[in-house]
Amino acid sequence: MPISNRNAVGAVWKPVWFPDRTALRASNRRGMVFHNLREHVQGNRFLWTDKIMSGCAKTGMPAQVYLFAHDVEAIIFAKR
């Protein structure tokens, strides 16, 4: 059976990165400061939610985002 006919499910858990880093000063986001710094020092590039959703859509798997933990964490769920 061709892969395009198969059902598929994918999920990504990720912190919600904010374009404006001053948002990390909010009390519920302070724990992300060190995580953000560590990722930056390691040279990692942040995957923004819209980029993940766009990639899912390109593969025929439209995605939905569910925020939790006071909008600090997200699960992106895609299904085909």
VEXDO-807573 format. One record per residue: chain; residue number from 0; x, y, z of N, C-alpha, C, O, CB in turn; residue in three letters. Coordinates in nm, 2 decimals, always signed. Glycine has a CB too. Example, Ala and Ser with C-alpha at 12.3 -4.5 7.8 and 13.67 -1.06 7.14 Angstrom:
<recs>
c,k,n_px,n_py,n_pz,ca_px,ca_py,ca_pz,c_px,c_py,c_pz,o_px,o_py,o_pz,cb_px,cb_py,cb_pz,r
A,0,+1.32,-0.57,+0.78,+1.23,-0.45,+0.78,+1.32,-0.33,+0.78,+1.42,-0.33,+0.85,+1.13,-0.45,+0.90,Ala $
A,1,+1.28,-0.22,+0.71,+1.37,-0.11,+0.71,+1.29,+0.00,+0.79,+1.34,+0.11,+0.80,+1.41,-0.06,+0.57,Ser $
</recs>
This chain:
<recs>
c,k,n_px,n_py,n_pz,ca_px,ca_py,ca_pz,c_px,c_py,c_pz,o_px,o_py,o_pz,cb_px,cb_py,cb_pz,r
A,0,+0.09,-0.12,+0.00,+0.00,+0.00,+0.00,+0.09,+0.12,+0.00,+0.18,+0.13,+0.08,-0.10,+0.00,+0.12,Met $
A,1,+0.06,+0.22,-0.09,+0.15,+0.34,-0.09,+0.13,+0.42,+0.04,+0.03,+0.42,+0.11,+0.10,+0.44,-0.20,Pro $
A,2,+0.24,+0.48,+0.08,+0.24,+0.55,+0.21,+0.13,+0.66,+0.22,+0.08,+0.69,+0.33,+0.38,+0.61,+0.24,Ile $
A,3,+0.10,+0.72,+0.11,+0.00,+0.83,+0.11,-0.14,+0.78,+0.15,-0.23,+0.86,+0.19,-0.01,+0.90,-0.03,Ser $
A,4,-0.17,+0.65,+0.14,-0.30,+0.60,+0.18,-0.30,+0.55,+0.33,-0.41,+0.52,+0.37,-0.33,+0.48,+0.09,Asn $
A,5,-0.19,+0.56,+0.39,-0.19,+0.51,+0.53,-0.23,+0.62,+0.63,-0.21,+0.74,+0.60,-0.05,+0.46,+0.57,Arg $
A,6,-0.30,+0.58,+0.74,-0.33,+0.67,+0.84,-0.20,+0.70,+0.92,-0.12,+0.61,+0.94,-0.44,+0.62,+0.93,Asn $
A,7,-0.19,+0.82,+0.97,-0.07,+0.86,+1.04,-0.11,+0.96,+1.15,-0.21,+1.03,+1.14,+0.04,+0.92,+0.95,Ala $
A,8,-0.04,+0.95,+1.26,-0.06,+1.04,+1.37,+0.07,+1.09,+1.42,+0.17,+1.01,+1.42,-0.14,+0.97,+1.49,Val $
A,9,+0.08,+1.21,+1.46,+0.21,+1.27,+1.51,+0.17,+1.37,+1.62,+0.07,+1.44,+1.61,+0.29,+1.33,+1.40,Gly $
A,10,+0.26,+1.38,+1.72,+0.25,+1.47,+1.83,+0.38,+1.53,+1.86,+0.48,+1.46,+1.87,+0.18,+1.41,+1.95,Ala $
A,11,+0.39,+1.66,+1.89,+0.51,+1.72,+1.93,+0.48,+1.80,+2.06,+0.38,+1.88,+2.06,+0.57,+1.82,+1.82,Val $
A,12,+0.55,+1.78,+2.17,+0.54,+1.86,+2.28,+0.66,+1.96,+2.28,+0.77,+1.93,+2.24,+0.55,+1.78,+2.42,Trp $
A,13,+0.62,+2.09,+2.31,+0.73,+2.19,+2.30,+0.70,+2.30,+2.40,+0.58,+2.33,+2.42,+0.75,+2.24,+2.16,Lys $
A,14,+0.80,+2.37,+2.44,+0.77,+2.49,+2.51,+0.72,+2.60,+2.41,+0.76,+2.59,+2.30,+0.90,+2.55,+2.59,Pro $
A,15,+0.65,+2.69,+2.46,+0.60,+2.80,+2.37,+0.70,+2.91,+2.38,+0.72,+2.98,+2.48,+0.46,+2.85,+2.42,Val $
A,16,+0.78,+2.92,+2.27,+0.88,+3.03,+2.26,+0.81,+3.16,+2.22,+0.73,+3.16,+2.13,+1.00,+2.99,+2.17,Trp $
A,17,+0.86,+3.27,+2.28,+0.79,+3.39,+2.25,+0.89,+3.48,+2.17,+1.01,+3.49,+2.20,+0.76,+3.47,+2.39,Phe $
A,18,+0.84,+3.54,+2.06,+0.93,+3.63,+1.98,+0.99,+3.74,+2.06,+1.11,+3.78,+2.04,+0.85,+3.69,+1.86,Pro $
A,19,+0.92,+3.79,+2.16,+0.97,+3.89,+2.25,+1.02,+3.83,+2.37,+0.94,+3.78,+2.46,+0.86,+4.00,+2.28,Asp $
A,20,+1.15,+3.82,+2.39,+1.21,+3.75,+2.50,+1.18,+3.81,+2.64,+1.20,+3.75,+2.74,+1.36,+3.73,+2.48,Arg $
A,21,+1.14,+3.94,+2.64,+1.10,+4.00,+2.77,+0.98,+3.93,+2.83,+0.95,+3.94,+2.95,+1.07,+4.15,+2.75,Thr $
A,22,+0.90,+3.85,+2.74,+0.79,+3.77,+2.80,+0.84,+3.67,+2.89,+0.76,+3.62,+2.97,+0.71,+3.71,+2.68,Ala $
A,23,+0.96,+3.63,+2.89,+1.02,+3.53,+2.98,+1.03,+3.58,+3.12,+1.05,+3.50,+3.21,+1.15,+3.48,+2.93,Leu $
A,24,+1.01,+3.71,+3.14,+1.02,+3.77,+3.28,+0.89,+3.74,+3.36,+0.89,+3.76,+3.48,+1.04,+3.92,+3.27,Arg $
A,25,+0.78,+3.70,+3.29,+0.66,+3.67,+3.36,+0.68,+3.55,+3.46,+0.76,+3.46,+3.43,+0.54,+3.63,+3.26,Ala $
A,26,+0.62,+3.56,+3.57,+0.65,+3.46,+3.68,+0.63,+3.31,+3.63,+0.71,+3.23,+3.67,+0.57,+3.48,+3.80,Ser $
A,27,+0.53,+3.29,+3.55,+0.51,+3.15,+3.51,+0.60,+3.11,+3.40,+0.59,+2.99,+3.35,+0.36,+3.13,+3.46,Asn $
A,28,+0.69,+3.19,+3.35,+0.78,+3.16,+3.24,+0.93,+3.17,+3.28,+1.01,+3.14,+3.20,+0.75,+3.25,+3.12,Arg $
A,29,+0.95,+3.20,+3.41,+1.09,+3.22,+3.45,+1.18,+3.09,+3.43,+1.30,+3.10,+3.41,+1.10,+3.26,+3.59,Arg $
A,30,+1.11,+2.97,+3.45,+1.19,+2.85,+3.44,+1.24,+2.83,+3.30,+1.33,+2.75,+3.27,+1.10,+2.73,+3.48,Gly $
A,31,+1.17,+2.89,+3.20,+1.21,+2.88,+3.06,+1.34,+2.96,+3.03,+1.40,+2.93,+2.93,+1.10,+2.92,+2.97,Met $
A,32,+1.38,+3.05,+3.12,+1.49,+3.14,+3.09,+1.62,+3.05,+3.07,+1.69,+3.07,+2.97,+1.51,+3.24,+3.20,Val $
A,33,+1.65,+2.96,+3.17,+1.77,+2.88,+3.16,+1.76,+2.78,+3.04,+1.86,+2.75,+2.97,+1.79,+2.81,+3.29,Phe $
A,34,+1.64,+2.73,+3.01,+1.62,+2.64,+2.90,+1.65,+2.72,+2.77,+1.72,+2.67,+2.68,+1.48,+2.58,+2.90,His $
A,35,+1.60,+2.84,+2.76,+1.62,+2.92,+2.64,+1.77,+2.95,+2.63,+1.82,+2.94,+2.52,+1.54,+3.06,+2.66,Asn $
A,36,+1.84,+2.99,+2.74,+1.98,+3.02,+2.73,+2.06,+2.90,+2.69,+2.16,+2.91,+2.61,+2.03,+3.07,+2.87,Leu $
A,37,+2.03,+2.78,+2.75,+2.10,+2.66,+2.72,+2.09,+2.62,+2.57,+2.19,+2.59,+2.50,+2.05,+2.54,+2.80,Arg $
A,38,+1.97,+2.63,+2.52,+1.95,+2.61,+2.38,+2.03,+2.70,+2.29,+2.08,+2.66,+2.19,+1.80,+2.61,+2.34,Glu $
A,39,+2.03,+2.83,+2.33,+2.10,+2.93,+2.25,+2.25,+2.90,+2.25,+2.32,+2.91,+2.15,+2.07,+3.07,+2.30,His $
A,40,+2.31,+2.87,+2.37,+2.45,+2.84,+2.38,+2.49,+2.72,+2.30,+2.60,+2.71,+2.24,+2.49,+2.82,+2.53,Val $
A,41,+2.40,+2.62,+2.29,+2.43,+2.50,+2.21,+2.41,+2.52,+2.06,+2.44,+2.43,+1.98,+2.33,+2.39,+2.26,Gln $
A,42,+2.36,+2.64,+2.03,+2.35,+2.67,+1.89,+2.22,+2.61,+1.82,+2.21,+2.61,+1.70,+2.47,+2.62,+1.81,Gly $
A,43,+2.13,+2.57,+1.91,+2.01,+2.51,+1.86,+1.91,+2.62,+1.80,+1.91,+2.73,+1.86,+1.94,+2.43,+1.97,Asn $
A,44,+1.84,+2.59,+1.71,+1.74,+2.68,+1.65,+1.60,+2.64,+1.70,+1.57,+2.52,+1.70,+1.75,+2.68,+1.49,Arg $
A,45,+1.53,+2.74,+1.74,+1.40,+2.71,+1.79,+1.30,+2.69,+1.68,+1.30,+2.76,+1.58,+1.35,+2.83,+1.88,Phe $
A,46,+1.22,+2.58,+1.69,+1.11,+2.56,+1.60,+0.98,+2.63,+1.65,+0.93,+2.59,+1.75,+1.09,+2.41,+1.58,Leu $
A,47,+0.94,+2.73,+1.58,+0.82,+2.80,+1.61,+0.70,+2.71,+1.58,+0.70,+2.63,+1.48,+0.81,+2.94,+1.55,Trp $
A,48,+0.59,+2.73,+1.65,+0.47,+2.65,+1.63,+0.42,+2.66,+1.49,+0.38,+2.56,+1.43,+0.36,+2.69,+1.73,Thr $
A,49,+0.42,+2.78,+1.43,+0.37,+2.79,+1.30,+0.45,+2.72,+1.19,+0.40,+2.67,+1.09,+0.36,+2.94,+1.26,Asp $
A,50,+0.58,+2.71,+1.22,+0.67,+2.63,+1.13,+0.64,+2.48,+1.14,+0.64,+2.42,+1.03,+0.82,+2.66,+1.16,Lys $
A,51,+0.62,+2.43,+1.25,+0.58,+2.29,+1.27,+0.45,+2.26,+1.20,+0.43,+2.16,+1.13,+0.58,+2.25,+1.42,Ile $
A,52,+0.35,+2.35,+1.23,+0.22,+2.33,+1.17,+0.23,+2.34,+1.01,+0.16,+2.26,+0.95,+0.12,+2.43,+1.22,Met $
A,53,+0.31,+2.42,+0.96,+0.32,+2.44,+0.82,+0.39,+2.31,+0.76,+0.34,+2.26,+0.66,+0.41,+2.56,+0.78,Ser $
A,54,+0.49,+2.25,+0.83,+0.55,+2.13,+0.78,+0.45,+2.01,+0.79,+0.45,+1.93,+0.70,+0.67,+2.10,+0.87,Gly $
A,55,+0.37,+2.01,+0.89,+0.26,+1.90,+0.90,+0.16,+1.92,+0.78,+0.13,+1.82,+0.72,+0.19,+1.91,+1.03,Cys $
A,56,+0.12,+2.04,+0.75,+0.03,+2.06,+0.64,+0.08,+2.02,+0.51,+0.01,+1.97,+0.42,-0.02,+2.21,+0.64,Ala $
A,57,+0.21,+2.04,+0.49,+0.28,+2.01,+0.36,+0.28,+1.86,+0.34,+0.28,+1.81,+0.23,+0.42,+2.06,+0.36,Lys $
A,58,+0.28,+1.78,+0.45,+0.28,+1.63,+0.44,+0.13,+1.58,+0.44,+0.12,+1.46,+0.44,+0.36,+1.57,+0.55,Thr $
A,59,+0.04,+1.67,+0.43,-0.10,+1.62,+0.43,-0.16,+1.59,+0.57,-0.25,+1.51,+0.58,-0.12,+1.50,+0.34,Gly $
A,60,-0.09,+1.64,+0.67,-0.14,+1.61,+0.81,-0.17,+1.75,+0.88,-0.08,+1.80,+0.95,-0.03,+1.53,+0.89,Met $
A,61,-0.29,+1.80,+0.86,-0.32,+1.93,+0.93,-0.31,+1.91,+1.08,-0.34,+1.80,+1.13,-0.46,+1.97,+0.89,Pro $
A,62,-0.26,+2.01,+1.14,-0.23,+2.00,+1.28,-0.31,+2.10,+1.37,-0.37,+2.20,+1.32,-0.08,+2.03,+1.31,Ala $
A,63,-0.33,+2.06,+1.49,-0.40,+2.15,+1.59,-0.30,+2.17,+1.71,-0.23,+2.08,+1.74,-0.53,+2.09,+1.64,Gln $
A,64,-0.31,+2.29,+1.77,-0.23,+2.32,+1.88,-0.31,+2.33,+2.01,-0.42,+2.39,+2.01,-0.15,+2.45,+1.86,Val $
A,65,-0.26,+2.26,+2.11,-0.33,+2.26,+2.24,-0.23,+2.32,+2.34,-0.12,+2.27,+2.37,-0.38,+2.12,+2.29,Tyr $
A,66,-0.27,+2.44,+2.40,-0.18,+2.50,+2.50,-0.22,+2.46,+2.64,-0.34,+2.43,+2.67,-0.19,+2.66,+2.49,Leu $
A,67,-0.12,+2.44,+2.73,-0.15,+2.41,+2.87,-0.04,+2.47,+2.96,+0.05,+2.54,+2.91,-0.16,+2.26,+2.89,Phe $
A,68,-0.05,+2.45,+3.09,+0.04,+2.50,+3.18,+0.05,+2.66,+3.17,+0.16,+2.72,+3.16,+0.19,+2.44,+3.16,Ala $
A,69,-0.07,+2.72,+3.17,-0.08,+2.86,+3.16,-0.01,+2.92,+3.03,+0.05,+3.02,+3.03,-0.02,+2.93,+3.28,His $
A,70,-0.04,+2.85,+2.92,+0.01,+2.88,+2.79,+0.16,+2.88,+2.77,+0.22,+2.95,+2.69,-0.04,+3.02,+2.75,Asp $
A,71,+0.23,+2.81,+2.86,+0.38,+2.80,+2.85,+0.42,+2.68,+2.77,+0.53,+2.67,+2.72,+0.44,+2.80,+2.99,Val $
A,72,+0.34,+2.58,+2.76,+0.37,+2.45,+2.69,+0.26,+2.43,+2.59,+0.15,+2.47,+2.61,+0.39,+2.33,+2.79,Glu $
A,73,+0.30,+2.35,+2.49,+0.20,+2.32,+2.38,+0.22,+2.18,+2.33,+0.33,+2.13,+2.33,+0.21,+2.42,+2.27,Ala $
A,74,+0.11,+2.12,+2.29,+0.12,+1.99,+2.22,+0.06,+2.02,+2.08,-0.05,+2.08,+2.07,+0.04,+1.88,+2.29,Ile $
A,75,+0.13,+1.98,+1.98,+0.09,+2.00,+1.84,+0.05,+1.86,+1.80,+0.14,+1.77,+1.80,+0.20,+2.07,+1.75,Ile $
A,76,-0.07,+1.84,+1.76,-0.12,+1.71,+1.72,-0.16,+1.71,+1.58,-0.24,+1.79,+1.53,-0.24,+1.67,+1.81,Phe $
A,77,-0.11,+1.62,+1.50,-0.14,+1.61,+1.36,-0.19,+1.47,+1.32,-0.14,+1.37,+1.38,-0.02,+1.64,+1.27,Ala $
A,78,-0.29,+1.46,+1.23,-0.35,+1.33,+1.20,-0.38,+1.33,+1.05,-0.42,+1.43,+0.99,-0.47,+1.31,+1.28,Lys $
A,79,-0.36,+1.22,+0.99,-0.40,+1.20,+0.85,-0.48,+1.07,+0.84,-0.53,+1.04,+0.73,-0.28,+1.19,+0.76,Arg $
</recs>
